Amino acid sequence: MLRILIADDHAILRTGIKEILLYDFPFAHIEEVNDAEELLKKVISNQWDVVITDVQMPGRSGLDVLEQIKKSFPKLPVLVFSSYSENQYAVRVLRSGASGYITKDSAPQVLVDAVKQALLGKKYITASVAEKLVSTLDHEHERPLHEQLSDREFEVLKLLVKGKSVSDIAEILSLSITTVSTYRGRILQKMHMESNAELIYYAIEHDLI
């Protein structure tokens, strides 16, 4: 029996994903979780054929969870289903081992096709994402500054440009204020900037918010 695990903090969205999948996979066993910690518990305690997860949920970063899943279960296909544009996360999650990146405004068939590809051990990559991947390989030294950040630094950047304070980010990511301040310093250094205002301007220019 096909076993699929869905992770998203919106119940209506989880239900929609489940209905879409059951139409094409009527005998699948599908379970749902609403946060990162529950996702990890389910992955560790049960066997799954494919995991579909949002990149940002309550608790731990979706990128952190993806990394941990791939370390412990390298052959388990993980599809990232996100409201963020491909520009923001697609290349990053694919480099982290995801089997595909699907935006939530995609047609239902796209999700089904991605699951079918993942079950075959292949990656689901749209034409636009393929172009981005080729571009990063051809121009590695010319990658945008934000793509040179670590996954954790990128998560902090995303929250900073949304106007979150260091203390807010510490609470959201379950980190100390000192640690978040250190990440902020690294981000500014790597991106050759001096203030949050510069980061926000950059984020707007590169479709990160």
Secondary structure, DSSP 8 states (H G I E B T S, - for coil): --EEEEE-S-HHHHHHHHHHHHHH-TT-EEEEESSHHHHHHHHHHS--SEEEE-S--SSS-HHHHHHHHHHH-TTS-EEEEESS-HHHHHHHHHHTT-SEEEETTS-HHHHHHHHHHHHTT--B--HHHHHHHHHHHHTGGG--GGGGS-HHHHHHHHHHTTT--HHHHHHHTT--HHHHHHHHHHHHHHTT--SHHHHHHHHHHTT--
